[in-house]
Amino acid sequence: MQRVGSYKIRGPLNKFALMPEEQKRGGVVCSSAGNHAQGVALAAKIHGIRAVVCMAQNATPSKIAATKAYGAEVVLHGDIWDEANEKAKELVRTEGLTYVHPFDDEQLIAGQGTLGLEIVQDWPDVDAVIVPIGGGGLIAGVAMAVKGHNPRVRVIGVESSDGPAMQMSVRAGKLETIDCRTVIDGLRVRRVGEITFSVVQRFVDDIVALPDRDIFDAMIWVMERCKLVVEGAAAAPVAALLHGLVQLPAGSRVAAVLSGGNVNLEQLRGLRWN
C-alpha cells in the first residue's frame, strides 16, 4: 500500500531523517533493480537529497522508468547486481556519495521495523507473525518490534528452498554464502547481512523454506481469494501457511506480511502453465 509498492520506503525514510546534513548534501547511492531502488529514490526526493541508483544493463525497463520517475539518477552498469553494486561503491569513492545498503544497516532495519509496530498496534493479541526473508532487513526490524511488544509472539521467516541463505546460516551458526537459484527477486540473496543474521539468531523463532513453484502458486491464491496483487516474495508467508510449514496451535491469530506488490507481468503471465 506504500507509494513505491513495497515496504522498502520505510528504511530509507528513517535513515535519511537521521542523516547528518553534510552527508545529505553529498548525496546517496544504492544498487538495486527493484524495490530498494524505488524506496531510496522516493525517500531521497522527500528529503531533498540527490540519489544515484546503479542497475544492471539488463534491468527491466519499467523498473528503470519508475526509479527515474521518483527522482533518482540511474546508472546502468554490468550484467548482474554484483557488477552494478561494484559501480555504486566506485561512486562512493569518486563522488563522495553515501552508500545505502539494501538490508544490512541498523537505521534501515529500524525503519523497516515500523511494519512490525503497526502489526502490534493494529492487533495487540497477535500470536504469530510470518515474514519473508531476502537479506533479512525486514524480518530483523519486524522481529525486534514485535518481540519488544510481547516476547511470546512467534516470529517465523520464510525463504525459497532454491536459495535459503538465512536458514542455512542459522543452522550452521555462521554466515554462509550459498548457490542461490531462486528466480524470485525479493528472496534472491547469496549471503545475508552480518547485522540481520545476528538479529535473526536472537529474535526469530523459526525459518521455513519451500520451492519457488509453491510460492508462485500462492501468488495466484492471494489474487483469487484476497483480491490483492502481490509479488513473489510477498506470497512466501502465505505459501508457508497453505503448505502447513508453520506449526501453531489451533485458533492462533496469525499475521502474514505481504511485503510488496511490484509484480513482473511477463513472469505473471506464465505462472499457470510453466
C-alpha positions in Angstrom: 0.0 0.0 0.0 3.1 2.3 0.0 3.7 4.7 -2.8 6.6 2.6 -4.1 4.6 -0.6 -3.9 6.5 -2.2 -1.1 7.8 -1.7 2.4 11.2 -0.6 1.1 10.3 3.1 1.5 10.4 2.7 5.3 14.1 2.1 5.9 15.4 4.9 3.7 12.9 7.4 5.2 14.3 6.6 8.6 17.9 6.6 7.6 17.7 9.9 5.7 15.8 11.6 8.6 18.8 10.7 10.9 21.5 11.5 8.3 23.9 14.4 9.1 23.4 17.5 6.9 26.9 17.1 5.4 26.0 13.6 4.1 22.7 14.8 2.8 24.4 17.5 0.8 26.8 14.9 -0.6 24.1 12.6 -1.9 23.4 8.9 -1.7 23.9 5.9 -3.9 22.5 2.4 -3.9 22.4 -0.6 -6.2 19.2 -2.4 -6.9 17.0 -3.5 -9.8 13.7 -3.4 -7.8 12.0 -2.2 -4.7 15.1 -0.9 -2.9 15.9 1.4 -5.8 12.4 2.9 -5.8 12.4 3.2 -2.0 15.7 5.1 -1.9 14.7 7.3 -4.9 11.4 8.5 -3.3 12.8 8.8 0.2 15.7 10.9 -1.1 13.3 13.1 -3.1 11.2 13.7 0.0 14.3 14.7 2.0 15.8 16.8 -0.9 18.8 14.5 -1.3 20.5 13.6 -4.6 20.1 9.9 -5.3 22.0 7.7 -7.7 20.8 4.2 -8.4 23.1 1.7 -10.1 21.3 -1.1 -12.0 22.5 -3.9 -14.3 22.2 -3.0 -18.0 19.5 -5.7 -18.5 17.3 -4.3 -15.7 13.5 -4.2 -16.6 12.7 -1.0 -18.5 9.7 -0.4 -16.3 11.8 -0.5 -13.1 14.3 1.9 -14.6 11.5 4.3 -15.6 9.8 4.0 -12.2 13.1 4.8 -10.4 13.8 7.8 -12.6 10.2 9.0 -12.0 10.8 9.1 -8.3 13.7 11.5 -8.9 16.8 9.3 -8.9 19.6 9.3 -11.5 20.0 5.8 -12.9 23.5 4.4 -13.9 23.4 1.2 -15.9 26.5 -1.0 -15.4 27.3 -4.7 -15.8 25.0 -7.6 -16.4 24.3 -8.7 -12.8 23.6 -7.0 -9.5 27.1 -7.7 -8.2 28.6 -5.7 -11.0 26.1 -2.8 -10.5 27.0 -2.9 -6.8 30.7 -2.5 -7.6 29.8 0.6 -9.6 27.9 2.0 -6.7 30.9 1.5 -4.4 33.1 3.2 -7.0 30.8 6.2 -7.0 31.2 6.4 -3.2 35.0 6.7 -3.7 34.9 9.0 -6.7 31.9 11.3 -5.9 31.7 11.1 -2.1 28.2 9.7 -2.2 26.9 7.8 0.9 26.1 4.1 0.2 22.7 2.9 1.3 22.8 -0.9 1.8 19.7 -2.8 0.8 19.4 -4.6 4.2 22.4 -4.6 6.4 22.1 -1.2 8.1 20.8 -0.5 11.6 18.9 2.6 10.7 17.4 0.9 7.7 16.4 -2.1 9.8 14.7 0.2 12.3 12.7 1.8 9.6 11.6 -1.5 8.2 10.6 -2.4 11.7 7.8 0.2 11.7 5.8 -2.5 9.9 6.1 -4.7 13.0 5.0 -1.8 15.2 1.9 -1.3 13.0 1.0 -5.0 13.3 1.1 -5.0 17.1 -0.7 -1.6 17.3 -3.5 -2.9 15.0 -3.6 -6.3 16.5 -2.2 -6.4 20.1 -3.3 -10.0 20.6 -1.5 -11.4 17.6 0.1 -14.8 18.3 2.5 -15.2 15.3 3.9 -13.0 12.5 5.1 -14.7 9.3 7.7 -12.7 7.3 9.6 -13.3 4.0 13.4 -13.2 4.1 15.7 -11.9 1.5 18.7 -10.3 3.0 16.9 -10.1 6.4 16.3 -6.4 6.8 12.5 -6.7 7.1 12.4 -9.7 9.4 15.1 -8.2 11.6 13.2 -5.0 12.1 9.8 -6.6 12.5 11.1 -9.3 14.9 12.6 -6.7 17.2 9.4 -4.5 17.1 7.1 -7.5 17.7 9.2 -9.1 20.5 9.6 -5.7 22.2 5.8 -5.6 22.4 5.4 -9.2 23.5 8.2 -11.7 23.7 5.8 -14.6 23.4 4.7 -13.7 19.9 6.3 -16.1 17.5 8.2 -14.7 14.5 8.7 -17.1 11.6 10.7 -16.4 8.5 10.1 -17.8 5.0 12.6 -18.3 2.3 12.7 -20.1 -1.1 14.3 -23.5 -0.8 16.0 -22.6 -4.0 18.0 -20.1 -2.1 17.7 -20.3 1.8 20.7 -18.2 2.7 19.4 -17.2 6.2 18.1 -20.7 7.1 21.5 -22.3 6.1 23.4 -19.6 8.1 21.3 -20.1 11.2 21.7 -23.9 11.0 25.5 -23.5 10.6 25.8 -20.9 13.3 27.7 -18.6 11.0 27.2 -16.7 7.8 27.1 -18.9 4.7 27.4 -17.9 1.1 25.2 -20.1 -1.0 24.5 -21.0 -4.6 21.2 -19.1 -4.9 18.9 -20.5 -7.6 15.6 -18.8 -6.8 14.1 -16.6 -9.6 12.1 -14.6 -7.0 13.8 -11.1 -6.9 13.0 -10.3 -3.3 14.3 -13.6 -2.0 17.4 -13.9 -4.2 20.4 -13.3 -1.9 23.6 -15.4 -1.8 24.7 -14.1 1.6 22.6 -12.3 4.2 23.9 -9.4 6.3 26.0 -9.6 9.4 23.6 -7.4 11.4 20.5 -9.1 10.1 21.9 -12.5 10.8 22.7 -11.6 14.4 19.2 -10.2 15.0 17.5 -13.2 13.4 19.6 -15.6 15.6 18.3 -13.7 18.7 14.7 -12.8 17.8 13.3 -15.2 15.1 11.8 -18.4 16.3 11.9 -20.5 13.1 12.7 -20.3 9.4 10.9 -22.5 6.9 11.5 -22.8 3.1 9.6 -24.1 0.1 10.2 -24.1 -3.7 9.6 -21.2 -6.0 6.8 -23.1 -7.6 4.8 -23.3 -4.4 5.4 -19.6 -3.8 4.2 -18.6 -7.3 1.0 -20.8 -6.7 0.4 -18.7 -3.5 0.6 -15.5 -5.6 -2.3 -16.8 -7.6 -4.2 -17.9 -4.5 -3.8 -14.4 -2.9 -5.1 -12.8 -6.1 -8.0 -15.1 -6.5 -9.1 -15.3 -2.8 -8.0 -12.0 -1.4 -8.2 -9.8 -4.5 -4.7 -8.5 -3.8 -1.8 -8.2 -6.2 1.4 -9.4 -4.5 4.9 -10.1 -5.8 6.6 -13.5 -5.2 8.5 -12.6 -2.0 5.2 -11.3 -0.5 3.4 -14.5 -1.2 6.0 -16.6 0.6 4.4 -16.4 4.1 1.0 -17.4 2.6 2.6 -20.3 0.8 4.2 -21.5 4.0 0.8 -21.4 5.7 -1.0 -23.1 2.8 1.6 -26.0 2.9 1.4 -26.5 6.6 5.0 -25.5 7.3 4.1 -23.2 10.2 3.2 -25.3 13.2 0.9 -23.3 15.6 -1.9 -24.2 18.0 -5.4 -24.3 16.5 -7.1 -20.9 16.7 -3.8 -18.9 16.7 -4.0 -15.3 15.5 -1.6 -15.1 12.6 -0.4 -12.1 10.6 1.2 -12.9 7.2 3.3 -9.9 5.9 2.5 -9.1 2.3 5.7 -7.1 1.7 5.2 -5.8 -1.8 3.1 -5.7 -5.0 5.6 -4.9 -7.7 4.9 -7.9 -10.0 6.7 -8.6 -13.2 3.8 -9.0 -15.5 5.7 -11.1 -18.1 6.5 -13.5 -15.3 3.0 -13.5 -14.0 1.5 -14.5 -17.4 3.4 -17.8 -17.3 2.6 -18.8 -13.8 -0.4 -21.1 -14.7 1.4 -23.0 -17.4 5.1 -23.2 -16.6 
